[in-house]
Amino acid sequence: MNVTKNLNIVGKATFAKYFYIFGYMTEEDCMEIISENYTEKLKKNKIVAAKAIFDCRKEYEALRIICSSPKVSEKTRSRAVRIMSVVGVKRKYAILQ
């Protein structure tokens, strides 16, 4: 699975904004929650690509890509850094068990 390709389908800002939604909710719930004015087909494609990142456990890598991307807004970068700090603690704890 190509994380960069899937992340480009989702959109870096969208992935960071809906990170927890993509990771923990069903596809149907995601469809209802995403507020941007996307077509239903585009919204579904974004959700499928985001869930594929989570299914392969590459969400931390996706966040690193977002943080290192020069084109993302500062708001998106800050959100990704904040999520990484939480996800990083969970990953570290999981490794120690």
JOWOGI-V95129 format. One record per backbone hydrogen bond with DSSP energy under -0.5 kcal/mol. CO is the residue of the C=O (numbers start at 0). NH is the residue of the N-H. If there is no record, write none. Layout:
BEGIN
{{CO,NH} {CO,NH}}
END
This chain:
BEGIN
{{0,2} {1,5} {2,6} {3,7} {4,8} {5,9} {6,10} {10,14} {11,15} {12,16} {13,17} {15,18} {17,21} {18,22} {19,23} {20,24} {25,29} {26,30} {27,31} {28,32} {29,33} {35,37} {38,42} {39,43} {40,44} {41,45} {42,46} {43,47} {44,48} {45,49} {46,50} {47,51} {48,52} {49,53} {50,54} {51,55} {52,57} {53,56} {57,61} {58,62} {59,63} {60,64} {61,65} {62,66} {63,67} {64,68} {65,68} {68,71} {72,76} {73,77} {74,78} {75,79} {76,80} {77,81} {78,82} {79,83} {80,84} {81,85} {82,86} {83,87} {84,88} {85,89} {86,90} {87,91} {88,92} {89,93} {90,94} {91,95} {92,96}}
END
